[in-house]
Amino acid sequence: MREVMTKSMARNIFYGGSLFFIIIFVGLSAHSHLHIVNNATNAETLTDSVRAGKRVWEEKACINCHTIMGEGAYFAPELMNVMSRWGIEQGDHEGAKDTLQAWMDAMPTGIEGRRQMPAFHLSDEEYQNLADFLLWVDSIDAQDWPPNDAG
């Protein structure tokens, strides 16, 4: 004899299945959040210089042309791992500043029809802060993002 599913059985399967998948979703969301907070952000290494560099990044609207971790415009290069691509070691703050300043100062301006970076006329402190911010960004475990090693 074949048993027929009653409305209460169907309701119990629906609620039980929904509860099961809600618990799975909440658990995976919590796990992802804890992984990002504890393993990826390097929040303990934030310094005043890194914070000030992020302010320079925001005030000069660098994200309007560049991306970091895939966020931003795609007009200019991704800057997630720019310091590594330039061969700058973590902790080499002076080398990072000098390289960044030389690169930004070498950008052409006023050439018609060519992508060009604006001349921001940053102070030495702003160059240092921006370099420290990019060094900090480079230290984040982005799971090999971006996938290129080209400069």
N, C-alpha and C positions, 0 to 999 in steps of 0.2 A: 504494500500500500504506500502510495506516494504522499509525503507530508506537504501540506500547503503552507507557505509563509504567511503568517498573520501580519496585520498592521503593526502590532506591538513588536514583533520580531524584527520587521523592517526598520522601525523607528530605533530600536536598540542597536542594530547594526550601524545605522546612520550616525547616531550620537556617539557610539563607541569608536567608530572609525574616525569621526571628526575630532574627538578628544585625543585619540592616538596621534593623529597628524599635527594637531596643534601643539602637543607636548614635544614632538620631534622638531617642529619649526622653532619653538621657543628655545629648546636646548641647543640647536645648531646656531641660532642667532646669538645666544649668550656665549657659546664657545668661540664664535668668530670675533665677537667684541673683545673678549678677554685676550684672545691671541693678538689682535691688533694693538690693544693697549699695552700688553705686557711684553710683546716680542718685536714689534715692528716700528713703533714711533720714535724711540729714543728720546722720550720726553724728559728723562733725567739729564740729558746733555744740553737742554735748552739754556742758552746764556742770554744776557742782555743784548749782546752784539747780534746774536741770531734773531732775536725778537725785533731789534732795530732794522736788521736786514730785510725781514719780512715786511716791515712797514715801508721800506724803500721800494721793495717789489710791488707792493700795493699802490703806493702813491704815484709811482711812475707807470703804473698800469702795464707791467711787463707781460701779464697774462693775456693781454690783448693780442700779442704776437706769439709768445712762447707758451709751451706747455710744461707742466711738472706732473709726472705720473699720469700723463694723458689728459689732464685737465687744462683747458685753455685753448687758444687758437693754434692753428697749424701753419701759420705764416712763416714762422722762424723756428729754429731748432728746438727740440725737446731738451730741457735743462736738468732733468732728474739726475743724470750721472755725468754732467759736463766736467766736473772736476776730475773724475777718474779718467774720462776720455782725454783730458789735457795732461794727464800724468801727475796730477797734484795728489800728494798723499794726505790722508786725514791728519790734522794737526799742523799742517804747513800753512798757517794763516797768512804769513807774509807773502809766500809764493802764490797763494790763491789770489790775494789782493792784487799783486803785481801783474799776474797773468790776466785776470779779469779786466783790470784797468787798461792794459795794453791792447787787449782784444776789443774792448768797447771804443777806445780812442782811435783804433785803426779802421773802424767801420766808416764806409763812405757816406757822405751826406751831399745832397744837392745834385745827384746824378739822375737825370730823367729816365724813367722807365725801369729802374733797378730797385729791387728790394733793398731797403736800407734801414738801419737802426738810427733812431733820433739821437742827437747829441744831447745827453742829459746834464752835462756839466756837474757831475757829482763831486762832492768834497772827498778828501782822502778818507775821512771817517765813514762816509756813505759807501765808498768802494769797499772798505774793510768789512763793514756790516753786511753788505750784499754778498761779498765773498764768503763770509762766515755762514750766512744763511744757505748759500748753495753748497758749502761743505757739509752742513748739517743735513740738508736734503739728500745729499749723496750718501750719507751714512745710514739712511733708512733702508730697512730690508724690504725692497720692493719686488722680491722674488724674480730677479733678473729683468725687471722692466726699466727702461725700454729694451727691447730685444736686440738692439744693434750696438756695436762697439765703435762705429765710425764717428768721427768728429765732425 
